Amino acid sequence: MELRSKDTGTIVLPENYDKLRMLQYFRVILTGPKCDEVKIGDAIVVDPQAVIKFKKDDQEYFLTREENVGAVIRETDK
């Protein structure tokens, strides 16, 4: 199954899509100094069980390791 957006982006869903439906995406607001692939502003797809949730100043945040990221969704320059 393939979904197309209005621009040149394409999302290809694998055959095991049903197993992937429990994945969630998060927006990256901060990265560590050794983070190579994920950049601030990216959206990442992560298994919610690989995420630590915490609150600071009534705002909920999520923390994970780069190795837990299943996919990076990044806007590209046209």
N, CA, C and O atoms as a Tripos MOL2 file, in Angstrom:
@<TRIPOS>MOLECULE
protein
  312   311    78     0     0
PROTEIN
NO_CHARGES

@<TRIPOS>ATOM
      1 N           0.8540   -1.1710    0.0000 N.3       1 MET1
      2 CA          0.0000    0.0000    0.0000 C.3       1 MET1
      3 C           0.8970    1.2310    0.0000 C.2       1 MET1
      4 O           1.9010    1.2630    0.7110 O.2       1 MET1
      5 N           0.5540    2.2220   -0.7710 N.am      2 GLU2
      6 CA          1.3720    3.4210   -0.8880 C.3       2 GLU2
      7 C           0.4740    4.6530   -0.7860 C.2       2 GLU2
      8 O          -0.5660    4.7340   -1.4390 O.2       2 GLU2
      9 N           0.8920    5.6110    0.0430 N.am      3 LEU3
     10 CA          0.1630    6.8670    0.1760 C.3       3 LEU3
     11 C           0.9990    7.9740   -0.4240 C.2       3 LEU3
     12 O           2.2080    8.0240   -0.1960 O.2       3 LEU3
     13 N           0.3920    8.8560   -1.1790 N.am      4 ARG4
     14 CA          1.1290    9.9700   -1.7860 C.3       4 ARG4
     15 C           0.6040   11.2820   -1.2200 C.2       4 ARG4
     16 O          -0.6000   11.4610   -1.0320 O.2       4 ARG4
     17 N           1.5260   12.1880   -0.9540 N.am      5 SER5
     18 CA          1.1410   13.5090   -0.4790 C.3       5 SER5
     19 C           1.0680   14.4600   -1.6660 C.2       5 SER5
     20 O           1.3480   14.0660   -2.7980 O.2       5 SER5
     21 N           0.6970   15.6970   -1.4130 N.am      6 LYS6
     22 CA          0.5640   16.6710   -2.4920 C.3       6 LYS6
     23 C           1.9120   17.0520   -3.0990 C.2       6 LYS6
     24 O           1.9740   17.4820   -4.2510 O.2       6 LYS6
     25 N           2.9930   16.8960   -2.3280 N.am      7 ASP7
     26 CA          4.3050   17.2170   -2.8820 C.3       7 ASP7
     27 C           4.9760   15.9310   -3.3680 C.2       7 ASP7
     28 O           4.2860   14.9800   -3.7350 O.2       7 ASP7
     29 N           6.2820   15.8920   -3.3750 N.am      8 THR8
     30 CA          6.9910   14.7410   -3.9270 C.3       8 THR8
     31 C           7.2130   13.6200   -2.9240 C.2       8 THR8
     32 O           7.8220   12.6070   -3.2680 O.2       8 THR8
     33 N           6.7340   13.7740   -1.6900 N.am      9 GLY9
     34 CA          6.9590   12.7510   -0.6640 C.3       9 GLY9
     35 C           6.0920   11.5170   -0.8770 C.2       9 GLY9
     36 O           4.9930   11.6010   -1.4260 O.2       9 GLY9
     37 N           6.5970   10.3870   -0.4410 N.am     10 THR10
     38 CA          5.8710    9.1240   -0.5460 C.3      10 THR10
     39 C           6.0520    8.3460    0.7460 C.2      10 THR10
     40 O           7.1420    8.3220    1.3180 O.2      10 THR10
     41 N           4.9930    7.7160    1.1990 N.am     11 ILE11
     42 CA          5.0640    6.8320    2.3570 C.3      11 ILE11
     43 C           4.7550    5.4230    1.8650 C.2      11 ILE11
     44 O           3.7040    5.1870    1.2690 O.2      11 ILE11
     45 N           5.6590    4.4990    2.1120 N.am     12 VAL12
     46 CA          5.4480    3.1110    1.7250 C.3      12 VAL12
     47 C           5.2030    2.3140    2.9950 C.2      12 VAL12
     48 O           6.0290    2.3220    3.9080 O.2      12 VAL12
     49 N           4.0700    1.6270    3.0550 N.am     13 LEU13
     50 CA          3.7260    0.8350    4.2230 C.3      13 LEU13
     51 C           4.0810   -0.6270    3.9740 C.2      13 LEU13
     52 O           3.6820   -1.1980    2.9590 O.2      13 LEU13
     53 N           4.8260   -1.2350    4.8910 N.am     14 PRO14
     54 CA          5.2170   -2.6320    4.7050 C.3      14 PRO14
     55 C           4.0520   -3.5790    4.9470 C.2      14 PRO14
     56 O           2.9980   -3.1700    5.4340 O.2      14 PRO14
     57 N           4.2500   -4.8550    4.6000 N.am     15 GLU15
     58 CA          3.2020   -5.8590    4.7720 C.3      15 GLU15
     59 C           2.8090   -6.0400    6.2300 C.2      15 GLU15
     60 O           1.6590   -6.3700    6.5180 O.2      15 GLU15
     61 N           3.7280   -5.8340    7.1440 N.am     16 ASN16
     62 CA          3.4290   -6.0060    8.5660 C.3      16 ASN16
     63 C           2.8900   -4.7200    9.1910 C.2      16 ASN16
     64 O           3.1190   -4.4510   10.3700 O.2      16 ASN16
     65 N           2.1800   -3.9370    8.3990 N.am     17 TYR17
     66 CA          1.6450   -2.6560    8.8520 C.3      17 TYR17
     67 C           0.8050   -2.7920   10.1160 C.2      17 TYR17
     68 O           0.8690   -1.9250   10.9870 O.2      17 TYR17
     69 N           0.0180   -3.8600   10.2380 N.am     18 ASP18
     70 CA         -0.8320   -4.0360   11.4130 C.3      18 ASP18
     71 C          -0.0100   -4.0250   12.7010 C.2      18 ASP18
     72 O          -0.4630   -3.4930   13.7150 O.2      18 ASP18
     73 N           1.1750   -4.5970   12.6760 N.am     19 LYS19
     74 CA          2.0350   -4.6200   13.8560 C.3      19 LYS19
     75 C           2.6260   -3.2480   14.1370 C.2      19 LYS19
     76 O           2.9880   -2.9540   15.2770 O.2      19 LYS19
     77 N           2.7280   -2.4120   13.1280 N.am     20 LEU20
     78 CA          3.3430   -1.0970   13.2810 C.3      20 LEU20
     79 C           2.3550   -0.0280   13.7280 C.2      20 LEU20
     80 O           2.7660    1.0770   14.0810 O.2      20 LEU20
     81 N           1.0660   -0.3330   13.7220 N.am     21 ARG21
     82 CA          0.0670    0.6780   14.0570 C.3      21 ARG21
     83 C           0.1980    1.1990   15.4810 C.2      21 ARG21
     84 O          -0.2670    2.3000   15.7780 O.2      21 ARG21
     85 N           0.8200    0.4300   16.3620 N.am     22 MET22
     86 CA          0.9660    0.8870   17.7320 C.3      22 MET22
     87 C           2.1030    1.9010   17.8820 C.2      22 MET22
     88 O           2.2580    2.4930   18.9510 O.2      22 MET22
     89 N           2.8900    2.1080   16.8450 N.am     23 LEU23
     90 CA          3.9710    3.0800   16.9030 C.3      23 LEU23
     91 C           3.3950    4.4950   16.9700 C.2      23 LEU23
     92 O           2.2970    4.7550   16.4780 O.2      23 LEU23
     93 N           4.1430    5.3930   17.5770 N.am     24 GLN24
     94 CA          3.7170    6.7810   17.6810 C.3      24 GLN24
     95 C           4.8050    7.6740   17.1140 C.2      24 GLN24
     96 O           5.9690    7.2840   17.0230 O.2      24 GLN24
     97 N           4.4030    8.8840   16.7330 N.am     25 TYR25
     98 CA          5.4350    9.8090   16.2740 C.3      25 TYR25
     99 C           5.5140   10.9820   17.2380 C.2      25 TYR25
    100 O           4.5270   11.3790   17.8590 O.2      25 TYR25
    101 N           6.7130   11.5170   17.3400 N.am     26 PHE26
    102 CA          7.0000   12.6170   18.2410 C.3      26 PHE26
    103 C           7.8190   13.6570   17.4930 C.2      26 PHE26
    104 O           8.5550   13.3160   16.5670 O.2      26 PHE26
    105 N           7.7010   14.9090   17.8790 N.am     27 ARG27
    106 CA          8.4910   15.9960   17.3050 C.3      27 ARG27
    107 C           9.7380   16.1870   18.1710 C.2      27 ARG27
    108 O           9.6360   16.2530   19.3960 O.2      27 ARG27
    109 N          10.9020   16.2770   17.5480 N.am     28 VAL28
    110 CA         12.1740   16.4170   18.2580 C.3      28 VAL28
    111 C          12.3970   17.8860   18.6020 C.2      28 VAL28
    112 O          12.3840   18.7470   17.7220 O.2      28 VAL28
    113 N          12.6000   18.1650   19.8890 N.am     29 ILE29
    114 CA         12.8600   19.5470   20.3160 C.3      29 ILE29
    115 C          14.2710   19.7130   20.8740 C.2      29 ILE29
    116 O          14.7350   20.8370   21.0670 O.2      29 ILE29
    117 N          14.9530   18.5990   21.1350 N.am     30 LEU30
    118 CA         16.3050   18.6530   21.6880 C.3      30 LEU30
    119 C          17.0030   17.3340   21.4020 C.2      30 LEU30
    120 O          16.3770   16.2760   21.4690 O.2      30 LEU30
    121 N          18.2800   17.3820   21.0880 N.am     31 THR31
    122 CA         19.0620   16.1640   20.8750 C.3      31 THR31
    123 C          20.3330   16.2270   21.7170 C.2      31 THR31
    124 O          20.7710   17.2990   22.1330 O.2      31 THR31
    125 N          20.9040   15.0690   21.9540 N.am     32 GLY32
    126 CA         22.1560   14.9950   22.6880 C.3      32 GLY32
    127 C          23.3440   15.2380   21.7760 C.2      32 GLY32
    128 O          23.1900   15.2670   20.5550 O.2      32 GLY32
    129 N          24.5290   15.4140   22.3520 N.am     33 PRO33
    130 CA         25.7170   15.7330   21.5590 C.3      33 PRO33
    131 C          26.1800   14.6070   20.6330 C.2      33 PRO33
    132 O          26.8800   14.8710   19.6560 O.2      33 PRO33
    133 N          25.8080   13.3760   20.9170 N.am     34 LYS34
    134 CA         26.2420   12.2460   20.0900 C.3      34 LYS34
    135 C          25.1450   11.7550   19.1530 C.2      34 LYS34
    136 O          25.2660   10.6760   18.5740 O.2      34 LYS34
    137 N          24.0910   12.5250   18.9990 N.am     35 CYS35
    138 CA         22.9790   12.1520   18.1260 C.3      35 CYS35
    139 C          23.3580   12.4750   16.6790 C.2      35 CYS35
    140 O          23.5950   13.6350   16.3390 O.2      35 CYS35
    141 N          23.4130   11.4370   15.8240 N.am     36 ASP36
    142 CA         23.8990   11.6090   14.4560 C.3      36 ASP36
    143 C          22.7970   11.7880   13.4150 C.2      36 ASP36
    144 O          22.9130   12.6440   12.5380 O.2      36 ASP36
    145 N          21.7440   11.0050   13.4970 N.am     37 GLU37
    146 CA         20.7450   10.9640   12.4260 C.3      37 GLU37
    147 C          19.5300   11.8530   12.6700 C.2      37 GLU37
    148 O          18.9200   12.3390   11.7180 O.2      37 GLU37
    149 N          19.1800   12.0650   13.9110 N.am     38 VAL38
    150 CA         17.9740   12.8170   14.2500 C.3      38 VAL38
    151 C          18.3480   14.2710   14.5220 C.2      38 VAL38
    152 O          19.3200   14.5530   15.2220 O.2      38 VAL38
    153 N          17.5660   15.1840   13.9620 N.am     39 LYS39
    154 CA         17.8280   16.6230   14.0990 C.3      39 LYS39
    155 C          16.6300   17.3110   14.7620 C.2      39 LYS39
    156 O          15.5060   16.8120   14.6980 O.2      39 LYS39
    157 N          16.8750   18.4400   15.3880 N.am     40 ILE40
    158 CA         15.7940   19.2260   15.9830 C.3      40 ILE40
    159 C          14.8130   19.6130   14.8850 C.2      40 ILE40
    160 O          15.2160   20.0720   13.8170 O.2      40 ILE40
    161 N          13.5190   19.4240   15.1530 N.am     41 GLY41
    162 CA         12.4780   19.7240   14.1760 C.3      41 GLY41
    163 C          11.9720   18.4970   13.4430 C.2      41 GLY41
    164 O          10.8890   18.5320   12.8590 O.2      41 GLY41
    165 N          12.7410   17.4010   13.4620 N.am     42 ASP42
    166 CA         12.3000   16.1560   12.8260 C.3      42 ASP42
    167 C          11.1170   15.5750   13.5890 C.2      42 ASP42
    168 O          10.9410   15.8400   14.7780 O.2      42 ASP42
    169 N          10.3220   14.7960   12.9050 N.am     43 ALA43
    170 CA          9.3330   13.9430   13.5530 C.3      43 ALA43
    171 C           9.9270   12.5450   13.5210 C.2      43 ALA43
    172 O          10.4850   12.1280   12.5060 O.2      43 ALA43
    173 N           9.8110   11.8230   14.6220 N.am     44 ILE44
    174 CA         10.3680   10.4750   14.6860 C.3      44 ILE44
    175 C           9.2620    9.4810   15.0090 C.2      44 ILE44
    176 O           8.2970    9.8080   15.7000 O.2      44 ILE44
    177 N           9.4170    8.2690   14.5030 N.am     45 VAL45
    178 CA          8.4890    7.1850   14.7780 C.3      45 VAL45
    179 C           9.1630    6.2570   15.7740 C.2      45 VAL45
    180 O          10.2640    5.7610   15.5320 O.2      45 VAL45
    181 N           8.4880    6.0260   16.9080 N.am     46 VAL46
    182 CA          9.0760    5.2680   18.0080 C.3      46 VAL46
    183 C           8.0140    4.3570   18.6260 C.2      46 VAL46
    184 O           6.8370    4.7120   18.6900 O.2      46 VAL46
    185 N           8.4420    3.1940   19.0730 N.am     47 ASP47
    186 CA          7.5850    2.3170   19.8690 C.3      47 ASP47
    187 C           7.3510    3.0220   21.2090 C.2      47 ASP47
    188 O           8.3230    3.3620   21.8840 O.2      47 ASP47
    189 N           6.1000    3.2550   21.6180 N.am     48 PRO48
    190 CA          5.8450    3.9840   22.8580 C.3      48 PRO48
    191 C           6.4130    3.2960   24.1000 C.2      48 PRO48
    192 O           6.5910    3.9420   25.1320 O.2      48 PRO48
    193 N           6.6960    2.0140   24.0150 N.am     49 GLN49
    194 CA          7.2840    1.3060   25.1470 C.3      49 GLN49
    195 C           8.7720    1.6390   25.3060 C.2      49 GLN49
    196 O           9.3640    1.3260   26.3390 O.2      49 GLN49
    197 N           9.3780    2.2660   24.2990 N.am     50 ALA50
    198 CA         10.7930    2.6390   24.3510 C.3      50 ALA50
    199 C          10.9610    4.1130   24.7100 C.2      50 ALA50
    200 O          12.0060    4.7060   24.4440 O.2      50 ALA50
    201 N           9.9290    4.7000   25.3130 N.am     51 VAL51
    202 CA          9.9240    6.1280   25.6270 C.3      51 VAL51
    203 C           9.7420    6.3170   27.1270 C.2      51 VAL51
    204 O           8.9230    5.6430   27.7520 O.2      51 VAL51
    205 N          10.5040    7.2300   27.6930 N.am     52 ILE52
    206 CA         10.3180    7.6320   29.0820 C.3      52 ILE52
    207 C           9.5370    8.9360   29.0770 C.2      52 ILE52
    208 O           9.9230    9.8910   28.4030 O.2      52 ILE52
    209 N           8.4390    8.9810   29.8280 N.am     53 LYS53
    210 CA          7.6000   10.1830   29.8970 C.3      53 LYS53
    211 C           7.9050   10.9210   31.1890 C.2      53 LYS53
    212 O           8.0800   10.3100   32.2430 O.2      53 LYS53
    213 N           7.9690   12.2630   31.0940 N.am     54 PHE54
    214 CA          8.1420   13.0720   32.2950 C.3      54 PHE54
    215 C           7.5060   14.4380   32.0900 C.2      54 PHE54
    216 O           7.2730   14.8680   30.9600 O.2      54 PHE54
    217 N           7.2290   15.1120   33.2000 N.am     55 LYS55
    218 CA          6.6240   16.4430   33.1560 C.3      55 LYS55
    219 C           7.5730   17.4590   33.7500 C.2      55 LYS55
    220 O           8.2810   17.1870   34.7200 O.2      55 LYS55
    221 N           7.5720   18.6470   33.1420 N.am     56 LYS56
    222 CA          8.3230   19.7830   33.6720 C.3      56 LYS56
    223 C           7.4890   21.0300   33.4180 C.2      56 LYS56
    224 O           7.1020   21.3070   32.2820 O.2      56 LYS56
    225 N           7.2200   21.7680   34.4620 N.am     57 ASP57
    226 CA          6.4040   22.9870   34.3580 C.3      57 ASP57
    227 C           5.0730   22.7110   33.6580 C.2      57 ASP57
    228 O           4.6750   23.4540   32.7610 O.2      57 ASP57
    229 N           4.3950   21.6580   34.0650 N.am     58 ASP58
    230 CA          3.0870   21.2520   33.5220 C.3      58 ASP58
    231 C           3.1130   20.9010   32.0360 C.2      58 ASP58
    232 O           2.0590   20.8210   31.4050 O.2      58 ASP58
    233 N           4.2820   20.6940   31.4800 N.am     59 GLN59
    234 CA          4.4320   20.2720   30.0760 C.3      59 GLN59
    235 C           4.9440   18.8410   30.0700 C.2      59 GLN59
    236 O           5.8960   18.5240   30.7830 O.2      59 GLN59
    237 N           4.3270   17.9710   29.2770 N.am     60 GLU60
    238 CA          4.7490   16.5800   29.1920 C.3      60 GLU60
    239 C           5.8010   16.4180   28.0950 C.2      60 GLU60
    240 O           5.6310   16.9200   26.9830 O.2      60 GLU60
    241 N           6.8800   15.7180   28.4140 N.am     61 TYR61
    242 CA          7.9680   15.4560   27.4790 C.3      61 TYR61
    243 C           8.2100   13.9570   27.3880 C.2      61 TYR61
    244 O           7.8140   13.1910   28.2660 O.2      61 TYR61
    245 N           8.8710   13.5550   26.3030 N.am     62 PHE62
    246 CA          9.1750   12.1500   26.0710 C.3      62 PHE62
    247 C          10.6550   12.0340   25.7270 C.2      62 PHE62
    248 O          11.1920   12.8370   24.9640 O.2      62 PHE62
    249 N          11.2980   11.0370   26.2930 N.am     63 LEU63
    250 CA         12.7240   10.8340   26.1030 C.3      63 LEU63
    251 C          12.9630    9.4370   25.5550 C.2      63 LEU63
    252 O          12.3870    8.4660   26.0470 O.2      63 LEU63
    253 N          13.8160    9.3300   24.5330 N.am     64 THR64
    254 CA         14.1710    8.0250   23.9930 C.3      64 THR64
    255 C          15.5990    8.0830   23.4710 C.2      64 THR64
    256 O          16.1900    9.1570   23.3640 O.2      64 THR64
    257 N          16.1360    6.9350   23.1520 N.am     65 ARG65
    258 CA         17.4840    6.8610   22.5840 C.3      65 ARG65
    259 C          17.3700    6.8290   21.0600 C.2      65 ARG65
    260 O          16.3720    6.3560   20.5150 O.2      65 ARG65
    261 N          18.3760    7.3250   20.3920 N.am     66 GLU66
    262 CA         18.3640    7.3500   18.9320 C.3      66 GLU66
    263 C          18.2190    5.9440   18.3480 C.2      66 GLU66
    264 O          17.6080    5.7750   17.2930 O.2      66 GLU66
    265 N          18.7590    4.9650   19.0040 N.am     67 GLU67
    266 CA         18.6720    3.5770   18.5110 C.3      67 GLU67
    267 C          17.2410    3.0380   18.5320 C.2      67 GLU67
    268 O          16.9620    2.0280   17.8860 O.2      67 GLU67
    269 N          16.3300    3.6880   19.2600 N.am     68 ASN68
    270 CA         14.9240    3.2690   19.3060 C.3      68 ASN68
    271 C          14.0800    3.8890   18.2020 C.2      68 ASN68
    272 O          12.9130    3.5310   18.0420 O.2      68 ASN68
    273 N          14.6500    4.8020   17.4470 N.am     69 VAL69
    274 CA         13.9040    5.4940   16.3970 C.3      69 VAL69
    275 C          13.7500    4.5720   15.1970 C.2      69 VAL69
    276 O          14.7350    4.0930   14.6360 O.2      69 VAL69
    277 N          12.4990    4.3310   14.8110 N.am     70 GLY70
    278 CA         12.2280    3.4570   13.6780 C.3      70 GLY70
    279 C          12.2570    4.1830   12.3510 C.2      70 GLY70
    280 O          12.5640    3.5860   11.3190 O.2      70 GLY70
    281 N          11.9360    5.4810   12.3700 N.am     71 ALA71
    282 CA         11.9340    6.2720   11.1450 C.3      71 ALA71
    283 C          12.0390    7.7450   11.5050 C.2      71 ALA71
    284 O          11.6080    8.1720   12.5760 O.2      71 ALA71
    285 N          12.6180    8.5090   10.5940 N.am     72 VAL72
    286 CA         12.7210    9.9610   10.7410 C.3      72 VAL72
    287 C          11.9160   10.5850    9.6200 C.2      72 VAL72
    288 O          12.0860   10.2310    8.4540 O.2      72 VAL72
    289 N          11.0450   11.5070    9.9680 N.am     73 ILE73
    290 CA         10.2360   12.2220    8.9860 C.3      73 ILE73
    291 C          10.7420   13.6470    8.9740 C.2      73 ILE73
    292 O          10.6410   14.3620    9.9710 O.2      73 ILE73
    293 N          11.2810   14.0520    7.8550 N.am     74 ARG74
    294 CA         11.9450   15.3610    7.7540 C.3      74 ARG74
    295 C          11.4420   16.0720    6.5050 C.2      74 ARG74
    296 O          11.3130   15.4650    5.4420 O.2      74 ARG74
    297 N          11.1620   17.3500    6.6410 N.am     75 GLU75
    298 CA         10.7920   18.1340    5.4600 C.3      75 GLU75
    299 C          12.0370   18.3960    4.6530 C.2      75 GLU75
    300 O          13.0940   18.6970    5.2080 O.2      75 GLU75
    301 N          11.9200   18.2850    3.3430 N.am     76 THR76
    302 CA         13.0700   18.5230    2.4710 C.3      76 THR76
    303 C          12.8840   19.8220    1.7200 C.2      76 THR76
    304 O          11.7570   20.2720    1.5090 O.2      76 THR76
    305 N          13.9890   20.4230    1.3170 N.am     77 ASP77
    306 CA         13.9280   21.6380    0.4980 C.3      77 ASP77
    307 C          13.4700   21.2710   -0.8890 C.2      77 ASP77
    308 O          13.8670   20.2410   -1.4340 O.2      77 ASP77
    309 N          12.6290   22.1170   -1.4650 N.am     78 LYS78
    310 CA         12.1020   21.8310   -2.8020 C.3      78 LYS78
    311 C          12.9380   22.4590   -3.8560 C.2      78 LYS78
    312 O          12.6410   22.3220   -5.0420 O.2      78 LYS78
@<TRIPOS>BOND
     1     1     2 1
     2     2     3 1
     3     3     4 2
     4     3     5 am
     5     5     6 1
     6     6     7 1
     7     7     8 2
     8     7     9 am
     9     9    10 1
    10    10    11 1
    11    11    12 2
    12    11    13 am
    13    13    14 1
    14    14    15 1
    15    15    16 2
    16    15    17 am
    17    17    18 1
    18    18    19 1
    19    19    20 2
    20    19    21 am
    21    21    22 1
    22    22    23 1
    23    23    24 2
    24    23    25 am
    25    25    26 1
    26    26    27 1
    27    27    28 2
    28    27    29 am
    29    29    30 1
    30    30    31 1
    31    31    32 2
    32    31    33 am
    33    33    34 1
    34    34    35 1
    35    35    36 2
    36    35    37 am
    37    37    38 1
    38    38    39 1
    39    39    40 2
    40    39    41 am
    41    41    42 1
    42    42    43 1
    43    43    44 2
    44    43    45 am
    45    45    46 1
    46    46    47 1
    47    47    48 2
    48    47    49 am
    49    49    50 1
    50    50    51 1
    51    51    52 2
    52    51    53 am
    53    53    54 1
    54    54    55 1
    55    55    56 2
    56    55    57 am
    57    57    58 1
    58    58    59 1
    59    59    60 2
    60    59    61 am
    61    61    62 1
    62    62    63 1
    63    63    64 2
    64    63    65 am
    65    65    66 1
    66    66    67 1
    67    67    68 2
    68    67    69 am
    69    69    70 1
    70    70    71 1
    71    71    72 2
    72    71    73 am
    73    73    74 1
    74    74    75 1
    75    75    76 2
    76    75    77 am
    77    77    78 1
    78    78    79 1
    79    79    80 2
    80    79    81 am
    81    81    82 1
    82    82    83 1
    83    83    84 2
    84    83    85 am
    85    85    86 1
    86    86    87 1
    87    87    88 2
    88    87    89 am
    89    89    90 1
    90    90    91 1
    91    91    92 2
    92    91    93 am
    93    93    94 1
    94    94    95 1
    95    95    96 2
    96    95    97 am
    97    97    98 1
    98    98    99 1
    99    99   100 2
   100    99   101 am
   101   101   102 1
   102   102   103 1
   103   103   104 2
   104   103   105 am
   105   105   106 1
   106   106   107 1
   107   107   108 2
   108   107   109 am
   109   109   110 1
   110   110   111 1
   111   111   112 2
   112   111   113 am
   113   113   114 1
   114   114   115 1
   115   115   116 2
   116   115   117 am
   117   117   118 1
   118   118   119 1
   119   119   120 2
   120   119   121 am
   121   121   122 1
   122   122   123 1
   123   123   124 2
   124   123   125 am
   125   125   126 1
   126   126   127 1
   127   127   128 2
   128   127   129 am
   129   129   130 1
   130   130   131 1
   131   131   132 2
   132   131   133 am
   133   133   134 1
   134   134   135 1
   135   135   136 2
   136   135   137 am
   137   137   138 1
   138   138   139 1
   139   139   140 2
   140   139   141 am
   141   141   142 1
   142   142   143 1
   143   143   144 2
   144   143   145 am
   145   145   146 1
   146   146   147 1
   147   147   148 2
   148   147   149 am
   149   149   150 1
   150   150   151 1
   151   151   152 2
   152   151   153 am
   153   153   154 1
   154   154   155 1
   155   155   156 2
   156   155   157 am
   157   157   158 1
   158   158   159 1
   159   159   160 2
   160   159   161 am
   161   161   162 1
   162   162   163 1
   163   163   164 2
   164   163   165 am
   165   165   166 1
   166   166   167 1
   167   167   168 2
   168   167   169 am
   169   169   170 1
   170   170   171 1
   171   171   172 2
   172   171   173 am
   173   173   174 1
   174   174   175 1
   175   175   176 2
   176   175   177 am
   177   177   178 1
   178   178   179 1
   179   179   180 2
   180   179   181 am
   181   181   182 1
   182   182   183 1
   183   183   184 2
   184   183   185 am
   185   185   186 1
   186   186   187 1
   187   187   188 2
   188   187   189 am
   189   189   190 1
   190   190   191 1
   191   191   192 2
   192   191   193 am
   193   193   194 1
   194   194   195 1
   195   195   196 2
   196   195   197 am
   197   197   198 1
   198   198   199 1
   199   199   200 2
   200   199   201 am
   201   201   202 1
   202   202   203 1
   203   203   204 2
   204   203   205 am
   205   205   206 1
   206   206   207 1
   207   207   208 2
   208   207   209 am
   209   209   210 1
   210   210   211 1
   211   211   212 2
   212   211   213 am
   213   213   214 1
   214   214   215 1
   215   215   216 2
   216   215   217 am
   217   217   218 1
   218   218   219 1
   219   219   220 2
   220   219   221 am
   221   221   222 1
   222   222   223 1
   223   223   224 2
   224   223   225 am
   225   225   226 1
   226   226   227 1
   227   227   228 2
   228   227   229 am
   229   229   230 1
   230   230   231 1
   231   231   232 2
   232   231   233 am
   233   233   234 1
   234   234   235 1
   235   235   236 2
   236   235   237 am
   237   237   238 1
   238   238   239 1
   239   239   240 2
   240   239   241 am
   241   241   242 1
   242   242   243 1
   243   243   244 2
   244   243   245 am
   245   245   246 1
   246   246   247 1
   247   247   248 2
   248   247   249 am
   249   249   250 1
   250   250   251 1
   251   251   252 2
   252   251   253 am
   253   253   254 1
   254   254   255 1
   255   255   256 2
   256   255   257 am
   257   257   258 1
   258   258   259 1
   259   259   260 2
   260   259   261 am
   261   261   262 1
   262   262   263 1
   263   263   264 2
   264   263   265 am
   265   265   266 1
   266   266   267 1
   267   267   268 2
   268   267   269 am
   269   269   270 1
   270   270   271 1
   271   271   272 2
   272   271   273 am
   273   273   274 1
   274   274   275 1
   275   275   276 2
   276   275   277 am
   277   277   278 1
   278   278   279 1
   279   279   280 2
   280   279   281 am
   281   281   282 1
   282   282   283 1
   283   283   284 2
   284   283   285 am
   285   285   286 1
   286   286   287 1
   287   287   288 2
   288   287   289 am
   289   289   290 1
   290   290   291 1
   291   291   292 2
   292   291   293 am
   293   293   294 1
   294   294   295 1
   295   295   296 2
   296   295   297 am
   297   297   298 1
   298   298   299 1
   299   299   300 2
   300   299   301 am
   301   301   302 1
   302   302   303 1
   303   303   304 2
   304   303   305 am
   305   305   306 1
   306   306   307 1
   307   307   308 2
   308   307   309 am
   309   309   310 1
   310   310   311 1
   311   311   312 2
@<TRIPOS>SUBSTRUCTURE
     1 MET1         2 RESIDUE 1 A MET
     2 GLU2         6 RESIDUE 1 A GLU
     3 LEU3        10 RESIDUE 1 A LEU
     4 ARG4        14 RESIDUE 1 A ARG
     5 SER5        18 RESIDUE 1 A SER
     6 LYS6        22 RESIDUE 1 A LYS
     7 ASP7        26 RESIDUE 1 A ASP
     8 THR8        30 RESIDUE 1 A THR
     9 GLY9        34 RESIDUE 1 A GLY
    10 THR10       38 RESIDUE 1 A THR
    11 ILE11       42 RESIDUE 1 A ILE
    12 VAL12       46 RESIDUE 1 A VAL
    13 LEU13       50 RESIDUE 1 A LEU
    14 PRO14       54 RESIDUE 1 A PRO
    15 GLU15       58 RESIDUE 1 A GLU
    16 ASN16       62 RESIDUE 1 A ASN
    17 TYR17       66 RESIDUE 1 A TYR
    18 ASP18       70 RESIDUE 1 A ASP
    19 LYS19       74 RESIDUE 1 A LYS
    20 LEU20       78 RESIDUE 1 A LEU
    21 ARG21       82 RESIDUE 1 A ARG
    22 MET22       86 RESIDUE 1 A MET
    23 LEU23       90 RESIDUE 1 A LEU
    24 GLN24       94 RESIDUE 1 A GLN
    25 TYR25       98 RESIDUE 1 A TYR
    26 PHE26      102 RESIDUE 1 A PHE
    27 ARG27      106 RESIDUE 1 A ARG
    28 VAL28      110 RESIDUE 1 A VAL
    29 ILE29      114 RESIDUE 1 A ILE
    30 LEU30      118 RESIDUE 1 A LEU
    31 THR31      122 RESIDUE 1 A THR
    32 GLY32      126 RESIDUE 1 A GLY
    33 PRO33      130 RESIDUE 1 A PRO
    34 LYS34      134 RESIDUE 1 A LYS
    35 CYS35      138 RESIDUE 1 A CYS
    36 ASP36      142 RESIDUE 1 A ASP
    37 GLU37      146 RESIDUE 1 A GLU
    38 VAL38      150 RESIDUE 1 A VAL
    39 LYS39      154 RESIDUE 1 A LYS
    40 ILE40      158 RESIDUE 1 A ILE
    41 GLY41      162 RESIDUE 1 A GLY
    42 ASP42      166 RESIDUE 1 A ASP
    43 ALA43      170 RESIDUE 1 A ALA
    44 ILE44      174 RESIDUE 1 A ILE
    45 VAL45      178 RESIDUE 1 A VAL
    46 VAL46      182 RESIDUE 1 A VAL
    47 ASP47      186 RESIDUE 1 A ASP
    48 PRO48      190 RESIDUE 1 A PRO
    49 GLN49      194 RESIDUE 1 A GLN
    50 ALA50      198 RESIDUE 1 A ALA
    51 VAL51      202 RESIDUE 1 A VAL
    52 ILE52      206 RESIDUE 1 A ILE
    53 LYS53      210 RESIDUE 1 A LYS
    54 PHE54      214 RESIDUE 1 A PHE
    55 LYS55      218 RESIDUE 1 A LYS
    56 LYS56      222 RESIDUE 1 A LYS
    57 ASP57      226 RESIDUE 1 A ASP
    58 ASP58      230 RESIDUE 1 A ASP
    59 GLN59      234 RESIDUE 1 A GLN
    60 GLU60      238 RESIDUE 1 A GLU
    61 TYR61      242 RESIDUE 1 A TYR
    62 PHE62      246 RESIDUE 1 A PHE
    63 LEU63      250 RESIDUE 1 A LEU
    64 THR64      254 RESIDUE 1 A THR
    65 ARG65      258 RESIDUE 1 A ARG
    66 GLU66      262 RESIDUE 1 A GLU
    67 GLU67      266 RESIDUE 1 A GLU
    68 ASN68      270 RESIDUE 1 A ASN
    69 VAL69      274 RESIDUE 1 A VAL
    70 GLY70      278 RESIDUE 1 A GLY
    71 ALA71      282 RESIDUE 1 A ALA
    72 VAL72      286 RESIDUE 1 A VAL
    73 ILE73      290 RESIDUE 1 A ILE
    74 ARG74      294 RESIDUE 1 A ARG
    75 GLU75      298 RESIDUE 1 A GLU
    76 THR76      302 RESIDUE 1 A THR
    77 ASP77      306 RESIDUE 1 A ASP
    78 LYS78      310 RESIDUE 1 A LYS
